[in-house]
Every structure is written in C-alpha cells, then in structure tokens.
Amino acid sequence: MGSRPVSDDDVYLNEAVQVAAKILVVGHFAVGKTTFIGTMSEIPPLRTEERMTQAGAHVDDLMGTRGKTTTTVAMDFGRLTLSERLVLYLFGTPGQERFVQVWEDMTRGALGALILVDPERIKESFPVIDLVEHYGLPYAISVNHFDGTPTRPDAELREALDLLPETPIVTCDARDEKSSANALMALVRYLQERTR
C-alpha cells in the first residue's frame, strides 16, 4: 500500500498539535499542593478533599498546620497551557503515607515532579523525595514559604535535602501565581535540558 502525498492540510494539522505533559505536584501532608494547583490551573481544578475528622487525629500529624481542616484523599488535577504547543496536566498526590499506593498509578506517563517543601518541616520531605526517586522521575524542589517562615539560603536547603548539584531548587508562595509559575518553569527547563 503506497503512502499518499503530504498536503498543506497535513502540515497545518501537525503545527497545530499540542503536546501534553503530565507533571506531578507532590509533597508531604499540608505543604500546599492543593493550593498550588488551584493557583496555577486555567480550569476549575478537580479536588478530592474531605473534611478531617477526629478519627484521623491519631494518624495525621497537625503540628505546624494551623487551620488545616481538609485533606486530599485521591488527587488534585489542573491544566495549564504554557504555549500553543505545550500543555501541562498537573496531578497533585495525597501527602500521607497511607495513600502511597495511589502514587504508582499516578507516576505512569509523568515526565517529572515538582516537590513542594516546607522549610520548617524538612524531615517530612525525605520520604517524598525517596518515592519520586524510586519511580525514576526527574524533579525540581520548590520551597513553599508560608507566612512568617524565615527564608533559608538555597545552599543550606540543598545540603539539608541532600540534593544533586543539578537538581533545581526555587522558592514560591503556592498562593501566588507568578512565583508558582516560576517554580513550574524551573522544572520544565530542567526536563528540556535532560532531553538534549
């Protein structure tokens, strides 16, 4: 069977095709993943949050999470168009260890992960980083600064998190669109550099 000649319509369609990239937004419990996706999504984000109950009080450590009343139980989802050619699909994972089984399905097809870190709860980020590395996902670190938290130098954070020199580390406020976009762009640039 012979191939047909390429027409102008084919060229136009190929130029109009968007590339969709699946990105995970991960981090420990109450680090700001749902807020981050809500800030960045151009569509109303899909959220699977439930009210926290007294039954979960002995499971979820609420230290340092003033005012936290809900938690993600499956995932958050948002969409962000970066250009005519590139669309990011943002998948937020639950932060508690009991939801780790959800991660395996969510990592399928993901190009990379943005790991949100609370500078006041660094130790809680270690299991998250271990999981991302276990699934072989390239990642960038975004330090989410909450109200009143002191700013730590990147070098100090890099050492505390035991990051490779090439791993991007940026700061953001998950409520702020500009700083959150900068965090996502740091990950996208890192992923592009890895494919060159």
Salt bridges, closest charged atoms under 4 A:
ASP10 OD2 - ARG4 NH1 2.97
GLU42 OE2 - ARG79 NE 2.84
ASP60 OD1 - ARG98 NH1 2.76
GLU104 OE2 - ARG108 NH2 3.79
ASP105 OD1 - ARG108 NH1 2.62
ASP118 OD2 - ARG121 NE 2.98
GLU124 OE1 - HIS28 ND1 3.59
GLU124 OE1 - ARG121 NH1 3.31
ASP147 OD1 - ARG175 NH2 3.03
GLU156 OE2 - ARG152 NE 3.46
ASP173 OD2 - ARG175 NH2 2.76
